[in-house]
Amino acid sequence: MDVRAQLRGFIVDNFMMGQDATVLTASGSLLELGIIDSTGVLELVGFLEETFQITVEDDDLVPDNLDSVDNLVKYIQRKSNS
């Protein structure tokens, strides 16, 4: 399973219970769409660290890294290559 599909599956399964999954676009803001909140960000970080074997530093907790599926994919790729 590719990174994008894993991320999308996790977000839909854990944050969108009973909601229409079509609102989750690749570039849509998870915060602005109300899909995830600050507690959800922590859950998402745990998933990223466990699934992709990366360490999410405090300085990395910014929307440019974590606020959309596209941003998450790019972030994981950067962290995996460093």
C-alpha positions in Angstrom: 0.0 0.0 0.0 1.4 3.4 -0.9 1.9 6.2 1.6 -1.0 8.3 0.3 -3.5 5.4 0.6 -2.2 4.5 4.1 -2.7 8.1 5.3 -6.1 8.5 3.7 -7.2 5.1 5.2 -6.0 6.1 8.7 -7.7 9.5 8.5 -11.0 8.2 7.3 -11.0 5.3 9.8 -10.0 7.3 12.8 -11.4 10.8 12.3 -14.3 10.6 9.8 -16.5 7.9 11.3 -19.9 8.2 9.6 -18.9 11.2 7.5 -18.7 11.5 3.8 -15.1 10.5 2.9 -15.3 12.4 -0.4 -14.7 15.7 1.4 -11.2 14.5 2.2 -9.3 15.8 -0.9 -5.5 15.4 -1.2 -5.0 19.2 -0.7 -7.8 20.0 1.6 -6.9 21.3 5.1 -7.7 18.7 7.7 -8.1 21.5 10.3 -10.3 23.8 8.2 -12.5 20.9 7.1 -13.0 19.9 10.8 -11.6 16.5 10.2 -8.9 16.7 12.8 -8.3 18.8 15.9 -5.4 19.4 18.2 -5.9 16.0 19.9 -6.2 14.4 16.6 -2.8 15.8 15.5 -1.2 14.0 18.4 -2.9 10.7 17.3 -1.8 11.4 13.7 1.8 12.0 14.9 1.8 8.6 16.7 0.6 6.9 13.6 3.3 8.6 11.5 6.1 7.6 13.9 4.9 4.0 14.2 4.0 3.3 10.6 6.7 5.1 8.8 9.5 4.8 11.4 10.2 8.5 11.6 10.5 10.9 14.5 8.2 14.0 14.4 10.0 16.8 16.1 8.2 19.6 17.9 9.4 22.1 15.2 7.7 19.9 12.6 4.2 20.4 14.1 3.2 23.0 11.6 0.4 23.0 8.9 3.0 23.0 6.1 3.8 19.4 7.2 0.6 18.0 8.7 -2.5 19.8 7.5 -3.4 17.9 4.3 -2.7 14.5 2.8 -0.4 16.1 0.2 1.6 17.9 2.9 1.8 14.7 4.9 3.1 12.7 2.0 5.8 15.3 1.2 6.8 15.5 4.9 7.1 11.7 5.2 9.2 11.6 2.0 11.6 14.3 3.4 11.9 12.6 6.8 12.5 9.2 5.2 15.3 10.6 3.0 17.1 12.4 5.7 
